[in-house]
Amino acid sequence: MEHDQDLDAIGLLCPLPVLKARKRLSAMAEGQVLRVRADDPAAVVDVPHFCAEAGHGLVGQADEGAVQVYLIRKGG
């Protein structure tokens, strides 16, 4: 899927991937998509929970080996 920005959170542990995603999304326009790459096992729970709580859409999720990739569409 197309995305507007990338966030490399590989090597970061909870809660840093979500905190960095929140900061990056705050600077993006509504409807833009952020691709987050993380290898923290907690991200599987944390990222979807963050999206639901913050009103963003989790529009894609996949594994690339040991790395999880999340596509988050900024909500309003």
C-alpha positions as CSV (number, residue, x, y, z in Angstrom):
1,M,0.0,0.0,0.0
2,E,1.1,3.5,-0.7
3,H,2.3,5.5,2.3
4,D,3.4,9.1,2.9
5,Q,6.0,8.7,5.6
6,D,8.2,6.0,7.2
7,L,9.0,5.5,10.8
8,D,11.8,3.0,11.7
9,A,11.2,1.8,15.2
10,I,13.3,-1.3,15.0
11,G,15.3,-1.8,18.2
12,L,12.9,0.4,20.2
13,L,11.0,-1.2,23.1
14,C,7.5,-0.3,24.5
15,P,6.3,2.4,24.6
16,L,8.8,4.1,22.2
17,P,7.3,2.8,18.9
18,V,3.9,4.2,19.8
19,L,5.3,7.5,21.2
20,K,7.3,8.1,18.1
21,A,4.3,7.2,15.9
22,R,2.1,9.6,17.8
23,K,4.7,12.4,17.4
24,R,5.1,11.7,13.6
25,L,1.3,11.5,13.0
26,S,0.8,14.8,14.8
27,A,2.8,16.6,12.1
28,M,1.0,14.8,9.2
29,A,-2.2,15.8,7.4
30,E,-5.4,14.0,8.1
31,G,-5.8,11.0,5.7
32,Q,-2.0,10.6,5.2
33,V,-0.5,7.1,5.9
34,L,2.5,6.4,8.1
35,R,4.4,3.1,7.7
36,V,5.9,2.0,11.0
37,R,8.4,-0.9,11.1
38,A,9.0,-2.4,14.6
39,D,10.4,-5.5,16.1
40,D,9.1,-5.0,19.7
41,P,6.9,-8.0,20.5
42,A,4.5,-5.7,22.4
43,A,3.9,-3.6,19.3
44,V,1.4,-6.3,18.1
45,V,-0.9,-5.2,20.9
46,D,0.3,-1.6,21.4
47,V,-0.1,-0.3,17.8
48,P,-3.7,-1.4,17.2
49,H,-4.7,-0.2,20.7
50,F,-3.0,3.2,20.0
51,C,-4.9,3.5,16.7
52,A,-8.2,2.7,18.3
53,E,-7.7,5.1,21.2
54,A,-6.4,8.0,19.1
55,G,-8.9,7.7,16.3
56,H,-6.4,6.6,13.6
57,G,-7.1,3.8,11.1
58,L,-4.9,0.7,11.1
59,V,-5.2,0.0,7.4
60,G,-2.5,-2.6,7.1
61,Q,-0.4,-5.0,9.2
62,A,2.2,-7.6,8.0
63,D,5.2,-9.5,9.1
64,E,8.5,-9.1,7.2
65,G,10.6,-11.8,9.0
66,A,11.2,-10.6,12.6
67,V,9.8,-7.1,11.8
68,Q,6.2,-6.1,11.9
69,V,5.0,-3.4,9.5
70,Y,2.0,-1.2,10.3
71,L,0.2,1.2,8.0
72,I,-1.6,3.9,10.0
73,R,-4.0,6.4,8.4
74,K,-4.2,9.6,10.4
75,G,-7.7,10.3,11.6
76,G,-9.4,13.5,12.5
